[in-house]
Amino acid sequence: MNTLFNKIKKRLLKLLKLIIKILLILNKWKSTNNLSFQNIIKSYIIRDWVKEKVLLDFESLSDTHDNSYLADELLKVFLDFKIEQ
């Protein structure tokens, strides 16, 4: 699974050169067994005005997931995918 993720991530990093606009979608929810999750989806438009969407992160959150914690997690994803600008 990790190998597949790394292949997709490598391809996505190459695509970043073609991206004009990025929209980040953050979802946070609690499951029926009381576990908290967050996912980060990146929706973007490439030069040919083709809209794409990709899941950047899906993680289980700790019990104390305040705004500071969530901001730190988001920054990690920005840095990992080189989209912090």
PDB file with one MODEL, atoms N, CA, C and O in Angstrom:
MODEL        1
ATOM      1  N   MET A   1       0.826  -1.188   0.000  1.00  0.00           N
ATOM      2  CA  MET A   1       0.000   0.000   0.000  1.00  0.00           C
ATOM      3  C   MET A   1       0.869   1.250   0.000  1.00  0.00           C
ATOM      4  O   MET A   1       0.586   2.205  -0.724  1.00  0.00           O
ATOM      5  N   ASN A   2       1.926   1.249   0.809  1.00  0.00           N
ATOM      6  CA  ASN A   2       2.824   2.397   0.886  1.00  0.00           C
ATOM      7  C   ASN A   2       3.533   2.636  -0.445  1.00  0.00           C
ATOM      8  O   ASN A   2       3.752   3.785  -0.828  1.00  0.00           O
ATOM      9  N   THR A   3       3.891   1.573  -1.150  1.00  0.00           N
ATOM     10  CA  THR A   3       4.550   1.702  -2.449  1.00  0.00           C
ATOM     11  C   THR A   3       3.615   2.358  -3.461  1.00  0.00           C
ATOM     12  O   THR A   3       4.038   3.222  -4.230  1.00  0.00           O
ATOM     13  N   LEU A   4       2.360   1.954  -3.463  1.00  0.00           N
ATOM     14  CA  LEU A   4       1.374   2.547  -4.360  1.00  0.00           C
ATOM     15  C   LEU A   4       1.204   4.030  -4.058  1.00  0.00           C
ATOM     16  O   LEU A   4       1.165   4.853  -4.972  1.00  0.00           O
ATOM     17  N   PHE A   5       1.103   4.372  -2.772  1.00  0.00           N
ATOM     18  CA  PHE A   5       0.978   5.774  -2.377  1.00  0.00           C
ATOM     19  C   PHE A   5       2.179   6.579  -2.865  1.00  0.00           C
ATOM     20  O   PHE A   5       2.010   7.679  -3.391  1.00  0.00           O
ATOM     21  N   ASN A   6       3.370   6.055  -2.700  1.00  0.00           N
ATOM     22  CA  ASN A   6       4.581   6.776  -3.128  1.00  0.00           C
ATOM     23  C   ASN A   6       4.617   6.972  -4.642  1.00  0.00           C
ATOM     24  O   ASN A   6       5.068   8.015  -5.116  1.00  0.00           O
ATOM     25  N   LYS A   7       4.150   5.990  -5.404  1.00  0.00           N
ATOM     26  CA  LYS A   7       4.097   6.126  -6.868  1.00  0.00           C
ATOM     27  C   LYS A   7       3.118   7.227  -7.265  1.00  0.00           C
ATOM     28  O   LYS A   7       3.421   8.069  -8.111  1.00  0.00           O
ATOM     29  N   ILE A   8       1.947   7.209  -6.646  1.00  0.00           N
ATOM     30  CA  ILE A   8       0.938   8.219  -6.956  1.00  0.00           C
ATOM     31  C   ILE A   8       1.418   9.603  -6.537  1.00  0.00           C
ATOM     32  O   ILE A   8       1.224  10.581  -7.259  1.00  0.00           O
ATOM     33  N   LYS A   9       2.041   9.679  -5.376  1.00  0.00           N
ATOM     34  CA  LYS A   9       2.554  10.965  -4.884  1.00  0.00           C
ATOM     35  C   LYS A   9       3.627  11.517  -5.828  1.00  0.00           C
ATOM     36  O   LYS A   9       3.642  12.715  -6.112  1.00  0.00           O
ATOM     37  N   LYS A  10       4.502  10.671  -6.305  1.00  0.00           N
ATOM     38  CA  LYS A  10       5.559  11.093  -7.226  1.00  0.00           C
ATOM     39  C   LYS A  10       4.947  11.656  -8.514  1.00  0.00           C
ATOM     40  O   LYS A  10       5.399  12.680  -9.027  1.00  0.00           O
ATOM     41  N   ARG A  11       3.929  10.986  -9.025  1.00  0.00           N
ATOM     42  CA  ARG A  11       3.250  11.456 -10.234  1.00  0.00           C
ATOM     43  C   ARG A  11       2.527  12.779  -9.980  1.00  0.00           C
ATOM     44  O   ARG A  11       2.531  13.670 -10.829  1.00  0.00           O
ATOM     45  N   LEU A  12       1.915  12.896  -8.821  1.00  0.00           N
ATOM     46  CA  LEU A  12       1.216  14.122  -8.457  1.00  0.00           C
ATOM     47  C   LEU A  12       2.183  15.298  -8.326  1.00  0.00           C
ATOM     48  O   LEU A  12       1.856  16.410  -8.741  1.00  0.00           O
ATOM     49  N   LEU A  13       3.341  15.074  -7.769  1.00  0.00           N
ATOM     50  CA  LEU A  13       4.332  16.143  -7.633  1.00  0.00           C
ATOM     51  C   LEU A  13       4.778  16.651  -9.004  1.00  0.00           C
ATOM     52  O   LEU A  13       5.063  17.840  -9.155  1.00  0.00           O
ATOM     53  N   LYS A  14       4.842  15.769 -10.007  1.00  0.00           N
ATOM     54  CA  LYS A  14       5.167  16.197 -11.365  1.00  0.00           C
ATOM     55  C   LYS A  14       4.041  17.051 -11.948  1.00  0.00           C
ATOM     56  O   LYS A  14       4.288  18.020 -12.665  1.00  0.00           O
ATOM     57  N   LEU A  15       2.800  16.676 -11.627  1.00  0.00           N
ATOM     58  CA  LEU A  15       1.644  17.423 -12.124  1.00  0.00           C
ATOM     59  C   LEU A  15       1.558  18.832 -11.540  1.00  0.00           C
ATOM     60  O   LEU A  15       0.962  19.719 -12.152  1.00  0.00           O
ATOM     61  N   LEU A  16       2.132  19.040 -10.391  1.00  0.00           N
ATOM     62  CA  LEU A  16       2.045  20.343  -9.732  1.00  0.00           C
ATOM     63  C   LEU A  16       2.545  21.483 -10.620  1.00  0.00           C
ATOM     64  O   LEU A  16       2.100  22.622 -10.479  1.00  0.00           O
ATOM     65  N   LYS A  17       3.459  21.181 -11.523  1.00  0.00           N
ATOM     66  CA  LYS A  17       3.979  22.207 -12.427  1.00  0.00           C
ATOM     67  C   LYS A  17       2.905  22.721 -13.387  1.00  0.00           C
ATOM     68  O   LYS A  17       3.018  23.831 -13.909  1.00  0.00           O
ATOM     69  N   LEU A  18       1.870  21.923 -13.620  1.00  0.00           N
ATOM     70  CA  LEU A  18       0.807  22.286 -14.552  1.00  0.00           C
ATOM     71  C   LEU A  18      -0.389  22.946 -13.875  1.00  0.00           C
ATOM     72  O   LEU A  18      -1.294  23.438 -14.549  1.00  0.00           O
ATOM     73  N   ILE A  19      -0.393  22.956 -12.563  1.00  0.00           N
ATOM     74  CA  ILE A  19      -1.579  23.414 -11.834  1.00  0.00           C
ATOM     75  C   ILE A  19      -1.671  24.932 -11.806  1.00  0.00           C
ATOM     76  O   ILE A  19      -0.695  25.627 -11.525  1.00  0.00           O
ATOM     77  N   ILE A  20      -2.872  25.430 -12.104  1.00  0.00           N
ATOM     78  CA  ILE A  20      -3.146  26.866 -12.077  1.00  0.00           C
ATOM     79  C   ILE A  20      -3.741  27.277 -10.735  1.00  0.00           C
ATOM     80  O   ILE A  20      -3.279  28.242 -10.125  1.00  0.00           O
ATOM     81  N   LYS A  21      -4.745  26.568 -10.277  1.00  0.00           N
ATOM     82  CA  LYS A  21      -5.449  26.891  -9.036  1.00  0.00           C
ATOM     83  C   LYS A  21      -5.633  25.628  -8.203  1.00  0.00           C
ATOM     84  O   LYS A  21      -5.801  24.534  -8.742  1.00  0.00           O
ATOM     85  N   ILE A  22      -5.600  25.797  -6.861  1.00  0.00           N
ATOM     86  CA  ILE A  22      -5.809  24.687  -5.944  1.00  0.00           C
ATOM     87  C   ILE A  22      -6.919  25.056  -4.969  1.00  0.00           C
ATOM     88  O   ILE A  22      -6.959  26.173  -4.453  1.00  0.00           O
ATOM     89  N   LEU A  23      -7.807  24.120  -4.725  1.00  0.00           N
ATOM     90  CA  LEU A  23      -8.840  24.260  -3.701  1.00  0.00           C
ATOM     91  C   LEU A  23      -8.660  23.097  -2.737  1.00  0.00           C
ATOM     92  O   LEU A  23      -8.673  21.939  -3.154  1.00  0.00           O
ATOM     93  N   LEU A  24      -8.492  23.394  -1.456  1.00  0.00           N
ATOM     94  CA  LEU A  24      -8.354  22.342  -0.457  1.00  0.00           C
ATOM     95  C   LEU A  24      -9.680  22.150   0.264  1.00  0.00           C
ATOM     96  O   LEU A  24     -10.333  23.116   0.660  1.00  0.00           O
ATOM     97  N   ILE A  25     -10.063  20.908   0.425  1.00  0.00           N
ATOM     98  CA  ILE A  25     -11.298  20.557   1.116  1.00  0.00           C
ATOM     99  C   ILE A  25     -10.907  19.727   2.331  1.00  0.00           C
ATOM    100  O   ILE A  25     -10.275  18.679   2.196  1.00  0.00           O
ATOM    101  N   LEU A  26     -11.278  20.191   3.505  1.00  0.00           N
ATOM    102  CA  LEU A  26     -10.975  19.466   4.736  1.00  0.00           C
ATOM    103  C   LEU A  26     -12.271  18.949   5.333  1.00  0.00           C
ATOM    104  O   LEU A  26     -13.239  19.693   5.488  1.00  0.00           O
ATOM    105  N   ASN A  27     -12.278  17.679   5.663  1.00  0.00           N
ATOM    106  CA  ASN A  27     -13.431  17.055   6.302  1.00  0.00           C
ATOM    107  C   ASN A  27     -12.978  16.439   7.616  1.00  0.00           C
ATOM    108  O   ASN A  27     -11.943  15.776   7.682  1.00  0.00           O
ATOM    109  N   LYS A  28     -13.755  16.663   8.646  1.00  0.00           N
ATOM    110  CA  LYS A  28     -13.460  16.072   9.949  1.00  0.00           C
ATOM    111  C   LYS A  28     -14.752  15.462  10.462  1.00  0.00           C
ATOM    112  O   LYS A  28     -15.800  16.105  10.414  1.00  0.00           O
ATOM    113  N   TRP A  29     -14.693  14.232  10.952  1.00  0.00           N
ATOM    114  CA  TRP A  29     -15.903  13.599  11.462  1.00  0.00           C
ATOM    115  C   TRP A  29     -15.557  12.574  12.523  1.00  0.00           C
ATOM    116  O   TRP A  29     -14.393  12.212  12.701  1.00  0.00           O
ATOM    117  N   LYS A  30     -16.577  12.111  13.225  1.00  0.00           N
ATOM    118  CA  LYS A  30     -16.435  11.097  14.262  1.00  0.00           C
ATOM    119  C   LYS A  30     -17.245   9.874  13.839  1.00  0.00           C
ATOM    120  O   LYS A  30     -18.404   9.995  13.439  1.00  0.00           O
ATOM    121  N   SER A  31     -16.629   8.701  13.929  1.00  0.00           N
ATOM    122  CA  SER A  31     -17.295   7.457  13.541  1.00  0.00           C
ATOM    123  C   SER A  31     -18.264   7.007  14.635  1.00  0.00           C
ATOM    124  O   SER A  31     -18.299   7.573  15.728  1.00  0.00           O
ATOM    125  N   THR A  32     -19.038   5.990  14.320  1.00  0.00           N
ATOM    126  CA  THR A  32     -20.006   5.486  15.297  1.00  0.00           C
ATOM    127  C   THR A  32     -19.321   4.866  16.520  1.00  0.00           C
ATOM    128  O   THR A  32     -19.921   4.784  17.591  1.00  0.00           O
ATOM    129  N   ASN A  33     -18.066   4.430  16.362  1.00  0.00           N
ATOM    130  CA  ASN A  33     -17.340   3.897  17.516  1.00  0.00           C
ATOM    131  C   ASN A  33     -16.474   4.979  18.177  1.00  0.00           C
ATOM    132  O   ASN A  33     -15.527   4.670  18.901  1.00  0.00           O
ATOM    133  N   ASN A  34     -16.809   6.245  17.920  1.00  0.00           N
ATOM    134  CA  ASN A  34     -16.233   7.411  18.602  1.00  0.00           C
ATOM    135  C   ASN A  34     -14.780   7.720  18.231  1.00  0.00           C
ATOM    136  O   ASN A  34     -14.071   8.355  19.012  1.00  0.00           O
ATOM    137  N   LEU A  35     -14.334   7.288  17.072  1.00  0.00           N
ATOM    138  CA  LEU A  35     -13.004   7.645  16.585  1.00  0.00           C
ATOM    139  C   LEU A  35     -13.128   8.861  15.679  1.00  0.00           C
ATOM    140  O   LEU A  35     -14.077   8.970  14.902  1.00  0.00           O
ATOM    141  N   SER A  36     -12.168   9.773  15.780  1.00  0.00           N
ATOM    142  CA  SER A  36     -12.192  10.982  14.952  1.00  0.00           C
ATOM    143  C   SER A  36     -11.244  10.837  13.772  1.00  0.00           C
ATOM    144  O   SER A  36     -10.157  10.273  13.897  1.00  0.00           O
ATOM    145  N   PHE A  37     -11.676  11.358  12.616  1.00  0.00           N
ATOM    146  CA  PHE A  37     -10.877  11.290  11.397  1.00  0.00           C
ATOM    147  C   PHE A  37     -10.893  12.636  10.689  1.00  0.00           C
ATOM    148  O   PHE A  37     -11.797  13.452  10.871  1.00  0.00           O
ATOM    149  N   GLN A  38      -9.871  12.839   9.881  1.00  0.00           N
ATOM    150  CA  GLN A  38      -9.805  14.020   9.031  1.00  0.00           C
ATOM    151  C   GLN A  38      -9.245  13.590   7.684  1.00  0.00           C
ATOM    152  O   GLN A  38      -8.333  12.767   7.615  1.00  0.00           O
ATOM    153  N   ASN A  39      -9.792  14.146   6.625  1.00  0.00           N
ATOM    154  CA  ASN A  39      -9.168  13.941   5.323  1.00  0.00           C
ATOM    155  C   ASN A  39      -8.984  15.293   4.649  1.00  0.00           C
ATOM    156  O   ASN A  39      -9.708  16.252   4.918  1.00  0.00           O
ATOM    157  N   ILE A  40      -7.999  15.340   3.769  1.00  0.00           N
ATOM    158  CA  ILE A  40      -7.697  16.552   3.017  1.00  0.00           C
ATOM    159  C   ILE A  40      -7.733  16.172   1.547  1.00  0.00           C
ATOM    160  O   ILE A  40      -6.987  15.304   1.094  1.00  0.00           O
ATOM    161  N   ILE A  41      -8.605  16.833   0.817  1.00  0.00           N
ATOM    162  CA  ILE A  41      -8.755  16.582  -0.614  1.00  0.00           C
ATOM    163  C   ILE A  41      -8.300  17.833  -1.355  1.00  0.00           C
ATOM    164  O   ILE A  41      -8.651  18.954  -0.986  1.00  0.00           O
ATOM    165  N   LYS A  42      -7.525  17.625  -2.387  1.00  0.00           N
ATOM    166  CA  LYS A  42      -7.078  18.747  -3.204  1.00  0.00           C
ATOM    167  C   LYS A  42      -7.803  18.679  -4.535  1.00  0.00           C
ATOM    168  O   LYS A  42      -7.714  17.687  -5.259  1.00  0.00           O
ATOM    169  N   SER A  43      -8.510  19.730  -4.842  1.00  0.00           N
ATOM    170  CA  SER A  43      -9.153  19.866  -6.134  1.00  0.00           C
ATOM    171  C   SER A  43      -8.362  20.933  -6.881  1.00  0.00           C
ATOM    172  O   SER A  43      -8.051  21.982  -6.316  1.00  0.00           O
ATOM    173  N   TYR A  44      -8.038  20.680  -8.129  1.00  0.00           N
ATOM    174  CA  TYR A  44      -7.196  21.633  -8.851  1.00  0.00           C
ATOM    175  C   TYR A  44      -7.540  21.664 -10.329  1.00  0.00           C
ATOM    176  O   TYR A  44      -8.186  20.762 -10.863  1.00  0.00           O
ATOM    177  N   ILE A  45      -7.093  22.720 -10.964  1.00  0.00           N
ATOM    178  CA  ILE A  45      -7.287  22.888 -12.407  1.00  0.00           C
ATOM    179  C   ILE A  45      -5.912  22.949 -13.048  1.00  0.00           C
ATOM    180  O   ILE A  45      -5.052  23.725 -12.632  1.00  0.00           O
ATOM    181  N   ILE A  46      -5.714  22.120 -14.069  1.00  0.00           N
ATOM    182  CA  ILE A  46      -4.446  22.158 -14.792  1.00  0.00           C
ATOM    183  C   ILE A  46      -4.581  23.084 -16.001  1.00  0.00           C
ATOM    184  O   ILE A  46      -5.665  23.591 -16.289  1.00  0.00           O
ATOM    185  N   ARG A  47      -3.494  23.294 -16.685  1.00  0.00           N
ATOM    186  CA  ARG A  47      -3.450  24.289 -17.769  1.00  0.00           C
ATOM    187  C   ARG A  47      -4.517  24.093 -18.835  1.00  0.00           C
ATOM    188  O   ARG A  47      -4.960  25.071 -19.436  1.00  0.00           O
ATOM    189  N   ASP A  48      -4.937  22.879 -19.084  1.00  0.00           N
ATOM    190  CA  ASP A  48      -5.968  22.618 -20.100  1.00  0.00           C
ATOM    191  C   ASP A  48      -7.376  22.812 -19.540  1.00  0.00           C
ATOM    192  O   ASP A  48      -8.350  22.405 -20.173  1.00  0.00           O
ATOM    193  N   TRP A  49      -7.498  23.425 -18.366  1.00  0.00           N
ATOM    194  CA  TRP A  49      -8.761  23.666 -17.678  1.00  0.00           C
ATOM    195  C   TRP A  49      -9.495  22.370 -17.368  1.00  0.00           C
ATOM    196  O   TRP A  49     -10.724  22.305 -17.401  1.00  0.00           O
ATOM    197  N   VAL A  50      -8.714  21.343 -17.067  1.00  0.00           N
ATOM    198  CA  VAL A  50      -9.269  20.069 -16.644  1.00  0.00           C
ATOM    199  C   VAL A  50      -9.277  20.052 -15.123  1.00  0.00           C
ATOM    200  O   VAL A  50      -8.252  20.292 -14.485  1.00  0.00           O
ATOM    201  N   LYS A  51     -10.445  19.766 -14.544  1.00  0.00           N
ATOM    202  CA  LYS A  51     -10.558  19.729 -13.097  1.00  0.00           C
ATOM    203  C   LYS A  51     -10.218  18.332 -12.589  1.00  0.00           C
ATOM    204  O   LYS A  51     -10.736  17.338 -13.099  1.00  0.00           O
ATOM    205  N   GLU A  52      -9.364  18.260 -11.603  1.00  0.00           N
ATOM    206  CA  GLU A  52      -8.947  16.994 -11.005  1.00  0.00           C
ATOM    207  C   GLU A  52      -9.169  17.063  -9.497  1.00  0.00           C
ATOM    208  O   GLU A  52      -9.265  18.148  -8.924  1.00  0.00           O
ATOM    209  N   LYS A  53      -9.249  15.904  -8.867  1.00  0.00           N
ATOM    210  CA  LYS A  53      -9.406  15.836  -7.421  1.00  0.00           C
ATOM    211  C   LYS A  53      -8.587  14.658  -6.905  1.00  0.00           C
ATOM    212  O   LYS A  53      -8.606  13.584  -7.507  1.00  0.00           O
ATOM    213  N   VAL A  54      -7.866  14.843  -5.794  1.00  0.00           N
ATOM    214  CA  VAL A  54      -7.045  13.774  -5.242  1.00  0.00           C
ATOM    215  C   VAL A  54      -7.063  13.857  -3.712  1.00  0.00           C
ATOM    216  O   VAL A  54      -7.070  14.944  -3.133  1.00  0.00           O
ATOM    217  N   LEU A  55      -7.071  12.697  -3.083  1.00  0.00           N
ATOM    218  CA  LEU A  55      -6.996  12.626  -1.626  1.00  0.00           C
ATOM    219  C   LEU A  55      -5.535  12.760  -1.217  1.00  0.00           C
ATOM    220  O   LEU A  55      -4.702  11.940  -1.604  1.00  0.00           O
ATOM    221  N   LEU A  56      -5.219  13.792  -0.433  1.00  0.00           N
ATOM    222  CA  LEU A  56      -3.846  14.008   0.002  1.00  0.00           C
ATOM    223  C   LEU A  56      -3.545  13.347   1.340  1.00  0.00           C
ATOM    224  O   LEU A  56      -2.427  12.892   1.581  1.00  0.00           O
ATOM    225  N   ASP A  57      -4.544  13.300   2.201  1.00  0.00           N
ATOM    226  CA  ASP A  57      -4.289  12.784   3.539  1.00  0.00           C
ATOM    227  C   ASP A  57      -5.570  12.239   4.147  1.00  0.00           C
ATOM    228  O   ASP A  57      -6.650  12.797   3.952  1.00  0.00           O
ATOM    229  N   PHE A  58      -5.443  11.155   4.879  1.00  0.00           N
ATOM    230  CA  PHE A  58      -6.544  10.597   5.642  1.00  0.00           C
ATOM    231  C   PHE A  58      -5.936  10.089   6.929  1.00  0.00           C
ATOM    232  O   PHE A  58      -5.083   9.202   6.908  1.00  0.00           O
ATOM    233  N   GLU A  59      -6.366  10.641   8.048  1.00  0.00           N
ATOM    234  CA  GLU A  59      -5.722  10.254   9.296  1.00  0.00           C
ATOM    235  C   GLU A  59      -6.709  10.174  10.445  1.00  0.00           C
ATOM    236  O   GLU A  59      -7.757  10.819  10.458  1.00  0.00           O
ATOM    237  N   SER A  60      -6.326   9.361  11.396  1.00  0.00           N
ATOM    238  CA  SER A  60      -7.059   9.275  12.650  1.00  0.00           C
ATOM    239  C   SER A  60      -6.559  10.403  13.541  1.00  0.00           C
ATOM    240  O   SER A  60      -5.352  10.617  13.657  1.00  0.00           O
ATOM    241  N   LEU A  61      -7.469  11.117  14.163  1.00  0.00           N
ATOM    242  CA  LEU A  61      -7.094  12.251  15.001  1.00  0.00           C
ATOM    243  C   LEU A  61      -7.023  11.849  16.463  1.00  0.00           C
ATOM    244  O   LEU A  61      -7.730  10.948  16.914  1.00  0.00           O
ATOM    245  N   SER A  62      -6.156  12.532  17.192  1.00  0.00           N
ATOM    246  CA  SER A  62      -6.070  12.288  18.629  1.00  0.00           C
ATOM    247  C   SER A  62      -7.301  12.859  19.317  1.00  0.00           C
ATOM    248  O   SER A  62      -8.082  13.587  18.704  1.00  0.00           O
ATOM    249  N   ASP A  63      -7.465  12.533  20.564  1.00  0.00           N
ATOM    250  CA  ASP A  63      -8.618  13.043  21.322  1.00  0.00           C
ATOM    251  C   ASP A  63      -8.599  14.564  21.429  1.00  0.00           C
ATOM    252  O   ASP A  63      -9.654  15.198  21.467  1.00  0.00           O
ATOM    253  N   THR A  64      -7.421  15.142  21.477  1.00  0.00           N
ATOM    254  CA  THR A  64      -7.311  16.596  21.620  1.00  0.00           C
ATOM    255  C   THR A  64      -6.933  17.216  20.285  1.00  0.00           C
ATOM    256  O   THR A  64      -5.777  17.584  20.077  1.00  0.00           O
ATOM    257  N   HIS A  65      -7.878  17.330  19.395  1.00  0.00           N
ATOM    258  CA  HIS A  65      -7.591  17.895  18.075  1.00  0.00           C
ATOM    259  C   HIS A  65      -8.191  19.302  17.994  1.00  0.00           C
ATOM    260  O   HIS A  65      -9.225  19.528  17.365  1.00  0.00           O
ATOM    261  N   ASP A  66      -7.497  20.245  18.657  1.00  0.00           N
ATOM    262  CA  ASP A  66      -7.918  21.640  18.616  1.00  0.00           C
ATOM    263  C   ASP A  66      -7.434  22.290  17.319  1.00  0.00           C
ATOM    264  O   ASP A  66      -6.802  21.638  16.488  1.00  0.00           O
ATOM    265  N   ASN A  67      -7.733  23.571  17.155  1.00  0.00           N
ATOM    266  CA  ASN A  67      -7.378  24.264  15.907  1.00  0.00           C
ATOM    267  C   ASN A  67      -5.877  24.281  15.654  1.00  0.00           C
ATOM    268  O   ASN A  67      -5.445  24.167  14.507  1.00  0.00           O
ATOM    269  N   SER A  68      -5.083  24.418  16.697  1.00  0.00           N
ATOM    270  CA  SER A  68      -3.625  24.430  16.549  1.00  0.00           C
ATOM    271  C   SER A  68      -3.131  23.085  16.016  1.00  0.00           C
ATOM    272  O   SER A  68      -2.285  23.038  15.123  1.00  0.00           O
ATOM    273  N   TYR A  69      -3.655  22.004  16.562  1.00  0.00           N
ATOM    274  CA  TYR A  69      -3.280  20.662  16.116  1.00  0.00           C
ATOM    275  C   TYR A  69      -3.662  20.460  14.650  1.00  0.00           C
ATOM    276  O   TYR A  69      -2.862  19.962  13.857  1.00  0.00           O
ATOM    277  N   LEU A  70      -4.888  20.848  14.294  1.00  0.00           N
ATOM    278  CA  LEU A  70      -5.354  20.689  12.916  1.00  0.00           C
ATOM    279  C   LEU A  70      -4.524  21.529  11.946  1.00  0.00           C
ATOM    280  O   LEU A  70      -4.230  21.087  10.836  1.00  0.00           O
ATOM    281  N   ALA A  71      -4.149  22.736  12.363  1.00  0.00           N
ATOM    282  CA  ALA A  71      -3.309  23.594  11.522  1.00  0.00           C
ATOM    283  C   ALA A  71      -1.932  22.960  11.315  1.00  0.00           C
ATOM    284  O   ALA A  71      -1.391  23.011  10.210  1.00  0.00           O
ATOM    285  N   ASP A  72      -1.365  22.370  12.352  1.00  0.00           N
ATOM    286  CA  ASP A  72      -0.067  21.696  12.232  1.00  0.00           C
ATOM    287  C   ASP A  72      -0.147  20.522  11.267  1.00  0.00           C
ATOM    288  O   ASP A  72       0.757  20.318  10.456  1.00  0.00           O
ATOM    289  N   GLU A  73      -1.232  19.748  11.353  1.00  0.00           N
ATOM    290  CA  GLU A  73      -1.406  18.608  10.455  1.00  0.00           C
ATOM    291  C   GLU A  73      -1.555  19.075   9.003  1.00  0.00           C
ATOM    292  O   GLU A  73      -1.013  18.458   8.086  1.00  0.00           O
ATOM    293  N   LEU A  74      -2.286  20.159   8.807  1.00  0.00           N
ATOM    294  CA  LEU A  74      -2.463  20.707   7.462  1.00  0.00           C
ATOM    295  C   LEU A  74      -1.131  21.207   6.906  1.00  0.00           C
ATOM    296  O   LEU A  74      -0.827  20.986   5.734  1.00  0.00           O
ATOM    297  N   LEU A  75      -0.345  21.871   7.731  1.00  0.00           N
ATOM    298  CA  LEU A  75       0.966  22.359   7.295  1.00  0.00           C
ATOM    299  C   LEU A  75       1.875  21.200   6.891  1.00  0.00           C
ATOM    300  O   LEU A  75       2.623  21.316   5.921  1.00  0.00           O
ATOM    301  N   LYS A  76       1.820  20.084   7.621  1.00  0.00           N
ATOM    302  CA  LYS A  76       2.616  18.904   7.252  1.00  0.00           C
ATOM    303  C   LYS A  76       2.279  18.441   5.834  1.00  0.00           C
ATOM    304  O   LYS A  76       3.169  18.098   5.055  1.00  0.00           O
ATOM    305  N   VAL A  77       0.988  18.435   5.512  1.00  0.00           N
ATOM    306  CA  VAL A  77       0.554  18.023   4.168  1.00  0.00           C
ATOM    307  C   VAL A  77       1.036  19.037   3.132  1.00  0.00           C
ATOM    308  O   VAL A  77       1.506  18.652   2.062  1.00  0.00           O
ATOM    309  N   PHE A  78       0.923  20.333   3.445  1.00  0.00           N
ATOM    310  CA  PHE A  78       1.420  21.376   2.532  1.00  0.00           C
ATOM    311  C   PHE A  78       2.889  21.152   2.215  1.00  0.00           C
ATOM    312  O   PHE A  78       3.292  21.163   1.052  1.00  0.00           O
ATOM    313  N   LEU A  79       3.685  20.950   3.256  1.00  0.00           N
ATOM    314  CA  LEU A  79       5.124  20.774   3.065  1.00  0.00           C
ATOM    315  C   LEU A  79       5.433  19.475   2.337  1.00  0.00           C
ATOM    316  O   LEU A  79       6.310  19.437   1.474  1.00  0.00           O
ATOM    317  N   ASP A  80       4.722  18.420   2.676  1.00  0.00           N
ATOM    318  CA  ASP A  80       4.956  17.121   2.061  1.00  0.00           C
ATOM    319  C   ASP A  80       4.683  17.150   0.561  1.00  0.00           C
ATOM    320  O   ASP A  80       5.396  16.513  -0.214  1.00  0.00           O
ATOM    321  N   PHE A  81       3.647  17.891   0.148  1.00  0.00           N
ATOM    322  CA  PHE A  81       3.295  17.969  -1.263  1.00  0.00           C
ATOM    323  C   PHE A  81       3.797  19.240  -1.934  1.00  0.00           C
ATOM    324  O   PHE A  81       3.455  19.531  -3.080  1.00  0.00           O
ATOM    325  N   LYS A  82       4.609  19.988  -1.203  1.00  0.00           N
ATOM    326  CA  LYS A  82       5.230  21.206  -1.743  1.00  0.00           C
ATOM    327  C   LYS A  82       4.207  22.209  -2.273  1.00  0.00           C
ATOM    328  O   LYS A  82       4.381  22.778  -3.350  1.00  0.00           O
ATOM    329  N   ILE A  83       3.128  22.420  -1.497  1.00  0.00           N
ATOM    330  CA  ILE A  83       2.101  23.374  -1.887  1.00  0.00           C
ATOM    331  C   ILE A  83       1.930  24.456  -0.808  1.00  0.00           C
ATOM    332  O   ILE A  83       0.882  25.095  -0.723  1.00  0.00           O
ATOM    333  N   GLU A  84       2.960  24.649   0.005  1.00  0.00           N
ATOM    334  CA  GLU A  84       2.844  25.624   1.089  1.00  0.00           C
ATOM    335  C   GLU A  84       2.753  27.056   0.592  1.00  0.00           C
ATOM    336  O   GLU A  84       2.306  27.927   1.337  1.00  0.00           O
ATOM    337  N   GLN A  85       3.159  27.328  -0.635  1.00  0.00           N
ATOM    338  CA  GLN A  85       3.073  28.693  -1.175  1.00  0.00           C
ATOM    339  C   GLN A  85       1.641  29.067  -1.447  1.00  0.00           C
ATOM    340  O   GLN A  85       1.369  30.178  -1.903  1.00  0.00           O
TER     341      GLN A  85
ENDMDL
END
